[in-house]
Amino acid sequence: MRAEKLKIETEIEQLHRLLRDKEQALCRRLEELEETITMVEKANIFKLSNKITSLNALIADLEKKCGEPAWDLLKDVRSALDRCEKVKFHDPEQIKKYKVMVTLDPETAHPELLLSEGRRRVSWTAGRRHVRWTKTEQPDTPKRFTSFWCVLGSEGFTSGRHYWEVQLLQEDWGWTVGVAAESVERKGRIIWSADGGVWAVARGCDGQYRAFTSPPIPLSPREKPMKLGVYLDYEGGRLSLYNADSMELLYTFPRAHFTHRLFPIFCLWGGELRLV
């Protein structure tokens, strides 16, 4: 009888210990969730503050222009409209619902870029003796890039909204990510702007970020982006790039009138990237 009582007391003590451990684990989880929620709230407040500042500046500018002669106001209306577009609110979750599967087109890949078997990963191999994947000689065709280490996505877009993500697998290398028209130069000098059929953001070998406009615009992301989100609204004439980990907007290009088939473009000056 005494042994049975001792056994029951031991089981009860073990149960109490298990419940205490569970309680502590749940409390830690709750604290982590509270910290995460606080961080998200702070990030959203920061974004909203920036938007409010931009809107206030735009309103003040428009009020000032209302007092100008009609002819001067008409001359500046496009600039004002572009600024209005730039301060529109973007819901990251709404953007992500347009996510598409992008694969790489081996027929466009520079000879010193190596694609994985699944065509979702690309590695820069110029000057390297040992590479991860077996190199296959590819014939030179009009579609292939030979002057820059670039590769296009297999599928082009002529309508709709599309979103894809790119994971940068190595730090401190140069890259370019965005979209390019089918007519983009493959053999000679690429014009890195809309004039050359390219809308893209880049990290140079100097560590500087820039949007390829004419002239290029320097960018200052709050955090070094290691995963990029690309959002294309074809009919809306918009391309936006994000730090996909935080959904910080890196840059939205001025409204364009897209008429060509647009392809995802990826360029490397070292390192590797993969589509996720």
Summary of the structure (lengths in Angstrom):
residues: 276
radius of gyration: 25.7
end to end distance: 63.6
largest distance: 102.8
contacts: 746
relative contact order: 0.14
helix: 32%
strand: 26%
